């Protein structure tokens, strides 16, 4: 329901996270290697080495070994692991949502190819949710609502990012003789991206006491900033400074609204924000009062894995989370939109 403070709040009554798994692509591409690929642009524009590391804190990112089908193999593997860990069969899954930013075509939905590759039954409804880097958290909220309503028993949320084509295209454009420093600044964020895949199973709490209960979601829109980051399947142009400033403000407003509703996010044990950069993460820590020791960071090794950054980071730390601890999943998407979901482990 909409709150007077500008947030929308969703209370989840009978939905739990039963599993979350990820797949890391096989090829590591260092920021030093990106620097070498950009040698013509750096020499012509007199750009120093090490900007990706120094400004964004990104030292590596991953690409799929198979440029055509690697992403699909990765997401199928993560989904199979997630269903096995949750202990459910394919015919129990009533909904499959693909939440990735990456897509090779405008249609059909990416979910259709994943649904087919997994051998899901015809009774399993499937579609995409695209909301930039916020899609996976949005999909979890939607699935929880459908489980609470009794419309489905289990939902499988999946997503895979594949950034090699975008990054190679960006490098080619920046190396062109007519590119400028302004072009470099506008396309810098593209070089911080990373590939990866994630999958999660959501199911009914009353049938799975071992699960991790979804408590509530707080969301907020800041769509007056929808032109700060605009991308298609070839190119992404970003006002990085504007995105940082306004994204942090949107998070702060949402955080304050949640606290006004008595949710006390500040005392949560593990806070997993979207993985963008060290500047963003430190700013988030400063404005919320959540110490860096409670914020796991994966972007130095994986880059910004778009919609899969939050679930992949959660998958990587889940063995360190103790039963009963509170975890906050915090997605932010270009547009701007944000959502914060609390999970009781």
C-alpha positions as CSV (number, residue, x, y, z in Angstrom):
1,X,0.0,0.0,0.0
2,X,1.1,3.6,-0.6
3,X,2.4,5.4,2.4
4,X,2.1,9.1,3.2
5,X,5.9,9.4,3.2
6,X,6.2,8.6,-0.5
7,X,7.1,5.0,-0.2
8,X,4.9,2.0,-1.2
9,X,5.0,-0.8,1.3
10,X,4.3,-4.5,0.7
11,X,3.9,-6.9,3.6
12,X,4.7,-10.5,2.7
13,X,2.7,-12.9,4.8
14,X,3.5,-16.5,3.6
15,X,6.4,-16.3,1.2
16,X,10.0,-17.5,1.9
17,X,13.2,-17.6,0.0
18,X,14.0,-21.3,-0.3
19,X,17.2,-21.1,-2.3
20,X,19.5,-18.7,-4.2
21,X,22.3,-19.8,-6.5
22,X,24.6,-18.1,-9.0
23,X,26.9,-18.9,-11.9
24,X,30.1,-17.0,-12.6
25,X,31.2,-16.9,-16.2
26,X,34.5,-18.6,-17.0
27,X,36.5,-15.7,-18.6
28,X,38.1,-13.1,-16.3
29,X,38.7,-9.7,-18.0
30,X,40.8,-7.3,-15.9
31,X,40.6,-3.6,-15.9
32,X,44.3,-3.6,-17.0
33,X,43.2,-5.6,-20.1
34,X,40.4,-3.0,-20.8
35,X,43.1,-0.3,-20.5
36,X,45.1,-2.1,-23.2
37,X,42.1,-2.5,-25.5
38,X,41.6,1.3,-25.1
39,X,45.2,2.2,-25.9
40,X,44.3,4.2,-29.1
41,X,41.7,6.3,-27.2
42,X,43.9,6.8,-24.1
43,X,46.9,8.0,-26.2
44,X,44.8,10.3,-28.4
45,X,42.8,11.8,-25.5
46,X,45.6,11.6,-23.0
47,X,43.7,9.5,-20.5
48,X,45.7,7.8,-17.7
49,X,45.7,4.1,-17.0
50,X,43.8,2.7,-14.0
51,X,40.7,4.9,-14.1
52,X,38.4,2.0,-13.7
53,X,40.2,0.8,-10.6
54,X,40.8,4.3,-9.1
55,X,37.3,5.8,-9.7
56,X,35.0,2.8,-9.7
57,X,37.0,0.3,-7.7
58,X,36.4,-2.4,-10.4
59,X,39.5,-4.6,-11.0
60,X,37.9,-7.4,-12.9
61,X,34.7,-8.5,-14.6
62,X,33.6,-11.8,-16.2
63,X,32.6,-12.7,-19.8
64,X,31.0,-16.0,-20.9
65,X,33.3,-18.4,-22.7
66,X,30.6,-19.1,-25.3
67,X,29.6,-15.7,-26.6
68,X,26.4,-17.0,-28.1
69,X,25.0,-19.4,-25.5
70,X,27.1,-19.0,-22.4
71,X,24.6,-16.8,-20.6
72,X,21.8,-19.4,-21.2
73,X,24.0,-22.3,-20.0
74,X,24.9,-20.2,-16.9
75,X,21.3,-19.4,-15.9
76,X,20.1,-22.9,-16.6
77,X,22.8,-24.2,-14.3
78,X,21.9,-21.7,-11.5
79,X,18.2,-22.5,-11.9
80,X,18.8,-26.3,-11.7
81,X,20.9,-25.8,-8.6
82,X,18.3,-23.6,-7.0
83,X,15.4,-26.0,-7.6
84,X,17.5,-29.0,-6.3
85,X,18.5,-27.0,-3.2
86,X,14.9,-26.0,-2.5
87,X,13.8,-29.7,-3.0
88,X,11.1,-29.0,-5.5
89,X,10.3,-30.5,-8.9
90,X,9.7,-28.7,-12.1
91,X,6.0,-29.5,-12.2
92,X,5.5,-27.6,-8.8
93,X,6.7,-24.3,-10.3
94,X,3.8,-22.2,-11.3
95,X,5.7,-19.1,-12.4
96,X,9.1,-18.4,-14.0
97,X,10.2,-14.7,-14.2
98,X,13.3,-13.7,-16.1
99,X,14.6,-10.4,-14.6
100,X,17.8,-9.7,-16.6
101,X,18.7,-6.4,-18.3
102,X,20.6,-8.2,-21.1
103,X,18.6,-9.5,-24.1
104,X,19.6,-10.5,-27.6
105,X,16.2,-9.6,-29.1
106,X,13.2,-7.4,-28.4
107,X,11.0,-10.5,-28.6
108,X,10.2,-13.1,-27.7
109,X,10.6,-12.8,-23.9
110,X,14.0,-14.1,-22.7
111,X,12.0,-16.2,-20.2
112,X,10.7,-18.4,-23.1
113,X,14.2,-19.7,-24.1
114,X,15.1,-20.4,-20.4
115,X,11.7,-22.1,-19.8
116,X,12.3,-24.4,-22.8
117,X,16.0,-25.1,-21.9
118,X,15.0,-26.1,-18.4
119,X,12.2,-28.3,-19.6
120,X,9.5,-26.5,-17.5
121,X,5.9,-27.7,-17.9
122,X,3.4,-25.9,-20.1
123,X,1.5,-25.0,-16.9
124,X,4.4,-22.8,-15.7
125,X,3.6,-19.2,-16.7
126,X,6.6,-17.3,-17.8
127,X,7.5,-13.7,-18.6
128,X,10.2,-11.0,-18.2
129,X,10.3,-8.2,-15.8
130,X,12.6,-5.4,-17.0
131,X,13.3,-2.6,-14.6
132,X,17.1,-2.0,-15.2
133,X,19.1,-3.2,-12.2
134,X,16.1,-3.5,-10.0
135,X,14.3,-6.3,-11.9
136,X,15.3,-9.3,-9.7
137,X,14.1,-7.7,-6.4
138,X,10.9,-6.6,-8.2
139,X,10.4,-10.2,-9.4
140,X,10.8,-11.5,-5.9
141,X,8.1,-9.0,-4.6
142,X,5.7,-10.0,-7.4
143,X,6.2,-13.7,-6.8
144,X,5.7,-13.3,-3.0
145,X,2.4,-11.5,-3.7
146,X,1.2,-14.3,-6.0
147,X,2.1,-16.9,-3.4
148,X,0.3,-14.9,-0.7
149,X,-2.8,-14.7,-2.9
150,X,-2.8,-18.5,-3.4
151,X,-2.3,-18.2,-7.2
152,X,0.9,-20.3,-7.3
153,X,2.9,-22.5,-4.9
154,X,6.4,-21.9,-6.2
155,X,8.2,-19.3,-8.3
156,X,11.5,-19.5,-10.0
157,X,13.2,-16.1,-10.5
158,X,16.1,-16.1,-12.9
159,X,18.4,-13.8,-14.8
160,X,21.7,-13.7,-16.7
161,X,23.7,-10.7,-17.8
162,X,26.0,-10.8,-20.9
163,X,28.0,-7.6,-21.3
164,X,30.8,-8.6,-23.7
165,X,29.1,-7.2,-26.8
166,X,28.3,-3.9,-25.2
167,X,31.8,-3.5,-23.8
168,X,33.5,-4.4,-27.1
169,X,31.2,-2.0,-28.9
170,X,32.0,0.8,-26.4
171,X,35.8,0.2,-26.8
172,X,35.5,0.4,-30.6
173,X,33.5,3.6,-30.4
174,X,36.0,5.2,-28.0
175,X,38.9,4.2,-30.1
176,X,37.4,5.8,-33.2
177,X,39.3,9.0,-34.3
178,X,36.2,11.2,-33.8
179,X,35.6,10.2,-30.1
180,X,36.0,12.8,-27.4
181,X,36.6,13.0,-23.7
182,X,32.9,13.7,-23.3
183,X,32.2,10.4,-25.1
184,X,34.5,8.7,-22.6
185,X,32.8,10.2,-19.6
186,X,29.3,9.3,-21.0
187,X,30.3,5.7,-21.7
188,X,32.6,5.1,-18.8
189,X,29.9,3.2,-16.8
190,X,29.6,0.6,-19.6
191,X,33.1,-0.5,-18.8
192,X,32.3,-1.2,-15.2
193,X,29.6,-3.8,-16.1
194,X,30.1,-7.6,-15.6
195,X,28.4,-10.8,-16.7
196,X,26.8,-13.4,-14.5
197,X,23.7,-15.4,-13.7
198,X,21.5,-16.0,-10.7
199,X,18.3,-18.0,-9.7
200,X,16.1,-18.1,-6.7
201,X,13.1,-20.2,-5.6
202,X,10.3,-18.6,-3.6
203,X,7.7,-20.8,-1.9
204,X,5.1,-20.9,0.9
205,X,6.4,-20.3,4.4
206,X,3.9,-22.6,6.0
207,X,5.2,-25.6,4.0
208,X,8.9,-24.7,4.4
209,X,9.8,-23.7,8.0
210,X,13.5,-24.1,6.9
211,X,13.1,-21.3,4.4
212,X,14.1,-17.6,4.8
213,X,11.0,-15.6,5.4
214,X,10.3,-12.5,3.2
215,X,9.0,-9.9,5.6
216,X,8.3,-6.8,3.5
217,X,9.4,-4.5,0.7
218,X,9.6,-0.8,0.6
219,X,9.7,0.8,-2.8
220,X,9.9,4.3,-4.2
221,X,10.0,6.0,-7.7
222,X,12.2,8.9,-8.8
223,X,11.2,8.9,-12.4
224,X,12.1,12.6,-13.0
225,X,15.6,11.1,-13.4
226,X,14.7,8.7,-16.2
227,X,17.1,10.2,-18.7
228,X,20.3,9.8,-16.6
229,X,21.2,6.4,-17.9
230,X,19.8,5.3,-21.3
231,X,20.9,2.1,-23.0
232,X,20.0,-0.2,-25.9
233,X,21.4,-3.5,-26.9
234,X,24.6,-1.9,-28.4
235,X,25.3,1.2,-26.3
236,X,24.8,2.7,-22.8
237,X,25.2,6.4,-22.0
238,X,25.3,7.5,-18.4
239,X,25.5,10.7,-16.5
240,X,27.5,9.0,-13.7
241,X,27.6,12.0,-11.4
242,X,23.9,12.7,-11.8
243,X,23.0,9.0,-11.3
244,X,25.1,8.8,-8.1
245,X,23.7,12.0,-6.6
246,X,20.1,11.4,-7.3
247,X,20.3,7.6,-6.7
248,X,21.7,8.2,-3.2
249,X,19.0,10.8,-2.5
250,X,16.3,8.3,-3.6
251,X,17.8,5.7,-1.3
252,X,17.9,8.1,1.6
253,X,14.3,9.1,1.1
254,X,13.2,5.5,1.0
255,X,15.3,4.6,4.0
256,X,13.8,7.5,6.0
257,X,10.3,6.5,4.9
258,X,10.9,2.9,6.0
259,X,12.1,4.1,9.4
260,X,9.0,6.3,9.8
261,X,7.0,3.1,9.3
262,X,9.0,1.6,12.2
263,X,11.0,-0.9,10.2
264,X,14.4,0.0,11.8
265,X,16.6,-0.9,8.8
266,X,19.7,0.6,10.5
267,X,20.0,-2.4,12.8
268,X,19.8,-5.0,10.1
269,X,22.7,-7.5,10.2
270,X,23.5,-7.7,6.5
271,X,22.7,-5.0,4.0
272,X,23.2,-5.9,0.3
273,X,23.0,-2.9,-1.9
274,X,23.2,-2.9,-5.7
275,X,26.9,-3.3,-6.6
276,X,28.0,-0.3,-8.5
277,X,31.2,1.3,-7.2
278,X,33.2,2.1,-4.1
279,X,32.1,5.7,-4.2
280,X,28.4,4.6,-4.2
281,X,28.9,2.0,-1.5
282,X,30.7,4.4,0.9
283,X,28.1,7.1,0.3
284,X,25.4,4.5,1.1
285,X,27.2,3.6,4.3
286,X,27.6,7.2,5.3
287,X,24.0,8.3,4.7
288,X,22.4,5.3,6.4
289,X,24.8,4.7,9.2
290,X,25.3,1.1,8.2
291,X,29.0,0.2,8.8
292,X,31.0,-1.2,5.9
293,X,31.5,-4.4,7.8
294,X,27.8,-5.2,7.3
295,X,27.9,-4.5,3.5
296,X,29.4,-7.3,1.4
297,X,31.0,-6.0,-1.8
298,X,31.5,-8.0,-4.9
299,X,31.9,-5.3,-7.6
300,X,35.8,-5.2,-7.4
301,X,35.8,-8.8,-8.7
302,X,32.6,-9.1,-10.8
303,X,31.9,-5.5,-11.9
304,X,28.3,-4.2,-11.9
305,X,26.3,-7.4,-12.8
306,X,23.1,-5.3,-13.3
307,X,19.9,-7.0,-12.0
308,X,21.9,-10.1,-10.9
309,X,24.3,-8.2,-8.6
310,X,22.1,-8.4,-5.5
311,X,21.1,-12.1,-5.8
312,X,24.7,-13.1,-6.8
313,X,26.1,-11.3,-3.8
314,X,23.5,-12.9,-1.5
315,X,24.4,-16.3,-2.9
316,X,28.1,-15.7,-2.2
317,X,27.6,-14.8,1.5
318,X,24.6,-17.0,2.4
319,X,26.7,-19.6,4.3
320,X,27.9,-16.8,6.6
321,X,24.4,-15.6,7.5
322,X,23.1,-17.1,10.8
323,X,19.5,-18.3,11.4
324,X,17.3,-15.5,12.6
325,X,19.5,-12.7,11.3
326,X,17.9,-9.9,9.2
327,X,19.1,-9.3,5.6
328,X,18.2,-6.3,3.5
329,X,18.2,-6.7,-0.3
330,X,18.4,-3.3,-1.9
331,X,18.0,-2.9,-5.6
332,X,18.3,0.4,-7.5
333,X,17.5,0.7,-11.2
334,X,18.0,3.4,-13.8
335,X,14.8,5.3,-14.1
336,X,15.2,5.9,-11.2
337,X,13.5,3.3,-9.0
338,X,14.5,1.5,-5.8
339,X,13.2,-1.3,-3.6
340,X,14.4,-2.7,-0.3
341,X,13.3,-6.2,0.8
342,X,13.9,-7.5,4.3
343,X,14.5,-11.3,4.6
344,X,14.5,-13.1,8.0
345,X,17.2,-15.8,7.6
